[in-house]
C-alpha cells in the first residue's frame, strides 16, 4: 500500500521515478544500501494527512517535527495504516498545500544523495527517484528541515538472510578461468610434462610475467637471470610450484574490486603475496620427510583471503560501505564489520567458492578449518603453517582477521621449525618489498 500511495503521489505531482525489480539480477535479491533507502512515516492531525520521508539510516523524530511545524501530529499505527492510506489516496487529487491536502516532509539528510529508493514490504520491488524530483513534493518553506537522527553506527548484526542466500547461490560469480581449469586438470596427471604446463600458461602473457618476476626474487638468488617460464620451472621453482602459482594467479585475476582502502585490491594482494611467499619459505625449512608441497603452500597463502575478493566482486556498493567503515573505524574487527554489512564473513564465502570451483582438497581444508584449533586431518600442516604465517604478518598490518599475538611455539614444534629460522625467514620476506610491490601491481592490473 505504501508504494501504491507514493506512486500515485509521484504521478499526480509529475515526479519522475522508475520501477526496479529487485529479483531481476540473475534471479538473485539485489541489495540497496540503507543510506540510499527512504523510510516513510504516515502521520495525521485534525483530519489532515502527512507523510514524512527520511533516510533508512536515520530514526524518525516525531517530537522534533512537531516543534518545527507547530502541530500535534501523531504517527499512524499498524491497525490504522490501511484505512489512513486509503483516505490519503482519496485526497491525493487535492492541492498538496491546501488545508485538506496531503503534506510531504522531506528530511534534509536525504538531500545528500543523488538517487534514492523506496522499497516495498516484500523487498522485491522499489522506486528509484532523483533527489531533485523528490524535492518537488516539499513546500519551499519546509526545505532543509531535519526531523531524524542518525542511528548508532555500532556494528550490530543486521538481518541479511538474503545476502546469505545470494552468496550461497553464487549465480553471478564468473566461471573459473579457462587457464585455471586446464591447470587443475594437469595437476591430476601423474607424469605431467613441462611442455604441457608451458603450453597452457604461455597463453596468458601476464601470468608468465608474474611467475618469472617471482622466480627472480632475492630469495632464489637469481637476480634477474630468469628470462622465461621454462627458466622459472627448470632452474628455480619446479613443476608443482609453477602450476600452483599459476592456478592462484589465474583465479585471483577473475575478481575486480576497488583498488584502494583497507580492503581494496592493493591491500588484499599485498597481504596475500606476503603470506604466500612466507608459506612457501617456511615449508622449505621443514625437514624433508615432513615437508608439504611448497607450491601448494604458496597457493594456500595466496588465496587465503579469496572471500574478500568475491564479496567485493559480487556486492560492489556494499563493499564500498564496508571499505569506508573500516577506513574510519580502524579498531573495528573485520569479522564484526562483515557481519554488519554482509551478514556473512569472507572466510565462509571463501569456503563456498573453493567447493563450488572444485579447488584442490588442501585449499578446501584450509578454508574450512583455519579457525578450528581442534582440526587434525590430512591437510593440517597447511593450516598450522598459515596460522604461524598470520601471526608473523599481523604486527606489520598484513593480516585480515585475528591471530595469536605471540608466535605459537607449540605449532613450531609440531612443524619441526626452529623459532630463530622462522623469524629470519619472515624478515627476509618482509625485506622483499620491491618484488612484492611488482607482483601486487601485476595482480591489480
N, C-alpha and C positions, 0 to 999 in steps of 0.2 A: 504493500500500500504506500509506503514512504516513497518508493521510486516512481510509482504511478502519479503520486501527488506532485513530486518535483518535476516530472516530465511535463505535466500539464502546466505548471508554473513557467517552466522554461519556454514552452511553446507559446503561451499567452504573452509573454514579455520578450519574445524573439531573442532568447538566449541561445547561442549556438552550443550544441553539445553533440556527442556521438556515443552510440551504444558499443559496449565491448562485451564479447562473450569470453568470460574468464576461463572457460574449459576448452577453448579452441586451440591452445598452444600444444600441438601434438597430443591432444587428449589429456593433458595434464593441467592441474589447477595453476593458473597464472597468478603470482603473488604481486600485490601492490603494496609498497612500503607504507607504514602508517602515517608518515609525515605528509603523504600525498592524499590521504583519505579524509573525507568530510564526515563529521558527526552531525546529525540533525536532531534538534530538541524541539518538540511541539509544545507550545505554551498557549494559555488563554487568559483573558481578563475582560470582564464586562461585555461578554458576547463577541469580543474581538479575538482574532486568532493571530498567532505569531510563530515564526519559525526561526530558530537560532542556529547558525552554522559555525562550527569551529573545527580545528584540526583534530584528528583521532588521537594525536599525541598529547592533547590538552584535555583538562577536566572542565566541563561547563560549570560556571559560577552564576547561579540564578540571582543570588543576593546582589552581586556586582551589577548585573544587567538591570535589576530593579532600581538601583541607585542612579544608573545612567539615564534611564528612561523616565524615572519618577512615577513608575507604575507598581502595582502589586500583582505581577504575573505569577502564575503557578504552572508547574510542569504537568502535562497530561500523563496520568498513569496508564498502565497497560490495558486496564479494563475500559478506559475511556478512549483509548487510542483510535480504534476503528471508527467510532461514532464521530469523534472530533475531526478526524481526517476526511470523513465523508462531508462534514459541514464545511470544511475548508474548500473542498472540491466544488461545492455548490456556490461558494462565494468567489471563486477564483476569477470569474469574468468581471468582477468589480475592480475599480481602481485600487491599486496596491496601497496607496496612501490615503484613501478615504477612511472615514470613521469605521465603516463596516467591512473594510477590505482585509487583506492578508498582509502583514508586515514581515519583512525579512531582515534579520540582523546578521551581519557578516563580521566575524571576529577579525581583527587586523592581522592576526598571526597567519591567516590564510593568504594574505597578500604577498607573502614572501615566496610563494610557489608559482611557477608559470602555468602548470596544468594540475587540476585536482580531480578527484574521483569520488563518486557516491556509489557505494556497494549496496546491493540488495541483501536481504536477510540470509539468503541461501549462499551468498558469496560466489554465485555463478554468473551474475550479471553486474555491470557497472556503467555509470555515465561518466564520461570524461568531459570536463569543462575548462576552458581557458579562464584564467583569473579575471581578465578584462571583461569577458562575457558575464561572469558571475557578478561582477560589480554593478551590472545593470539593474540588479534586483534591490540594491540598497539605496535608501534615501541619502541624498548628498550630506545632510547634517549628521547622519549616523555612520558615515565612512570613517574608518580609523578607530572605532571603539574597540575596547578589549574587555571581554567578559569570560575569559577562560584562563586557566593556569596550566602551565606545562607540568605534566605528571612527573613524579620522581623517576629519574632515569636509571635507578638501580637495576641491576641485571637479573631481575626475577624471570623465571622461565615463562614463556608465552605458550598459548595454545597453538601449536604448529603441526598438528597431525597431518594436514595436507602437504606440508613440506616433506614429512617423512615418507608419505606415500609417493610423493613426486620423486624423491631421491631413490626410493626402492625400485620404482619402475624404470628410472633412468632412460626413458624413451628418447629423450633429446640429447643423450650423450653420443658423441661421434663414435663411429665404429673404430675398432683398433686399426691403426695404420697398417697398410699392406706390408711395409718393411718389417714391422714388429711381428706381424702374423707369420711371415716367412722365417724370421729368426727363431720364433717359438718352435716352428716345425723342425728347423735344423738342430735345435737343442735336443730333440728326441732321437736324432740319428746317431747311432753308436760310433761310427767311424766317419764323421763328417769331414769333408776335405776343405782345406783352406780356400781353394778356388771357389767352392760353393758359397762360402761366407763372404768372400770379397765380391763375388758377383751380385749378391743381394745388397750389401752395404754401399757399394760404389754407385748405386742408382741414386743415392742421396748425398751429393757433394758436401752439404753442410754437416751431415753426420760424420763423414770421413774427416773433415777438418777438426771436428770436436775430438775425435779419438786420437788423431795424430798430435793435436795440441796437448792432450793429457799425457801421451806417451813421451813427450818432450819435457815433462816436468822434472824439476831438480831431483826429486826422489829417485828417479830411474837413472840419473847420471848421463842422460843423452845430450843435453844442452843443444837442442835444435838439430840433431843429426838424423832424427826420424823424419823421412820425407814422404812416405807413402803408407797406405793401410797395411800392405804386406810387411813393411819395416816394423810397424807397430805390433803386428802379430808375431813375427819370427824373432825379432830382436828384443822386444820389451814385454808385451802384455800376455801373449799366448792366446790360443783359440777361445777358451772359455771366457776369459776376461773381456775380450773384444765383443763376443756375442752378447754377453750380459750388459755391457756398457751400451752397445748399440740398441739393445732392446729397451733399456731405461730411457735413453735419449729420444728414441723414436716415440715412445709412449708419451713422454713429457711434453713433446712439441705439439701434441694434439690440442692442448688446452690454452686458450687465450684469456688472460685476466689482466687487470690493471697492473702497470709496471711498478708503480711506487706505493709507499705506505708500509706499515708494519707487516701486512700480509700480502704485499704486492709481489709480482713475479720475480723482481730482482732479489728481494729479501728471501723468498722461499727457495729459489735456486741457489742462492749463496749458502744458505743453511744446508741444503741438500747435498751440494757438491762437497762442502767440507765434511759432512757426515759420511758420504760415500768414500772419499779419499782416506779418511781415518779408519773406516770399517775395513777397507782393503789393507791398509798398513798394519793394523793390529792383527788381522787374520794371518798375515805373513810372518808375524812374530811368534805365533803359536807353534808348538812342537809339530814336526811333520806329521806324525800319526794322528794328532788331534785337530789338525788344521782344516777348517772348512774351505770350500772353494772361494778363493779371493775375488774372482769375478762376480760370483753370486753375492758376496759380502758387499761389493761395490753397488750392485743392483739394489740390494736391500736398503742401503743408505740413501741412494739417490731417489728412491720412490717412497721413502718412509712417510712423507707428508703429501702424498698424491691427493688425499682427500681435500686438501685446501684448494688445489688446482681445479678439482671437479666442482666444488662449491662455487668458486669464482666464475667458472665457465658456464654453469647452469643458471646461477642466480645473480646476474650482473648487478642489479640495483641493490639487492640486499647485501651483496658482498661489499659494495661501496660504503653502505651504512656500517657494516662490520669493521671495515678497514678504518673508517673515520673515527669510530668509537674507540678502537684500540689506540689510535693516534693521540686522542685527547685524554684517555684514561689508561696511562701506561702501566699502572699497577694491577689492572684487571686480569684475572686468569683467563686465558684464551678459551678454555672449555666453557667457562661461565658465559663469556660473550657469545660463543657459538650457540649455546643452548637458548640464549635470549633471542638471537637474530634468526637462527635456522631451526631450533628445536632438535638439533642432532649435531654430533661432533664430527670433525674431519676424520677422526680415527674410524668411526662407524662407516662413513662414506667410503673411505679408502678400502675397507674390508669388502664392501659391496662391489666396488669396481674390480678388485682383484679376482673375486669369484666370477663376476659377470664376464670378464675377459679371459677367463681360464689361464690366469697367470701362473708361474711356477709355484709349486707347493710351498717352497721356502717363503715366498712373499705372502702367500695366504696365511701361513702360520704366524709370521711376524705381525701382520696387520690384525690378526685375530687375538693374539696373546701378548702384545707388547707390554700392556699394563697389568698382566696377570702373573704375579710373582710366584704363584704355585705351579705354573705350567712346567711340565717335564716331558717333552716329547721329542720327536725325531729331529726337529729343527731348533731346539732350544739354544744351541750355540749362537745362532744368528741373533736371537732375541737378547741373549746375555751380552753379546758384543755391542749391540745397538744401545743397550742400557748404559754400558760403560762410555760409549761414544757421546751419548746425550749428556751425561754428567760432565764430561770433559769440555764440551762445547757451550754448556749453559752459562758459565761465567763470562763468556765472550759475546753474549747476546745472539747465539746461533742455535737457538732451540725454540720449538713451538710446543707448549705444554709444560709438563712438570718433570723434574728429575731429582734424584738424590743430590743433596748439596755436597756430600762427601763422596770421594771415589770409593765405589763398593769393593772393598778388598776381598770379600768372600767370593765375588764373581771373578776377580782377577785370579784367585787361587784355583777356582773351578776351571777357568780357561787356560790355566798354566801360563799366565802372563806375569812378567816381572813389573812391579809398580814403576820403577825408575825408567825402564824401557818404554812403558806406556806413556809416561809424561814427556819423555824425549820425542817420541813419535808424534804426540799431539803438538808439541812446539814446532816440529818440522813442518807439519801440515799447515799450521797457522801462519807460518812464515812464507808459504807459497801464495802470497796474496795476488801477485800478477797473473800467475797461471789460473788461479780460481776466478779472478776477475774476468779473464778472457773467456773461460768456459761459461760463466754466468751470462756474459754478453751474447754469446752464441745461442744459449738456451732461450734467451728472451727475444732473439731477433725475429 
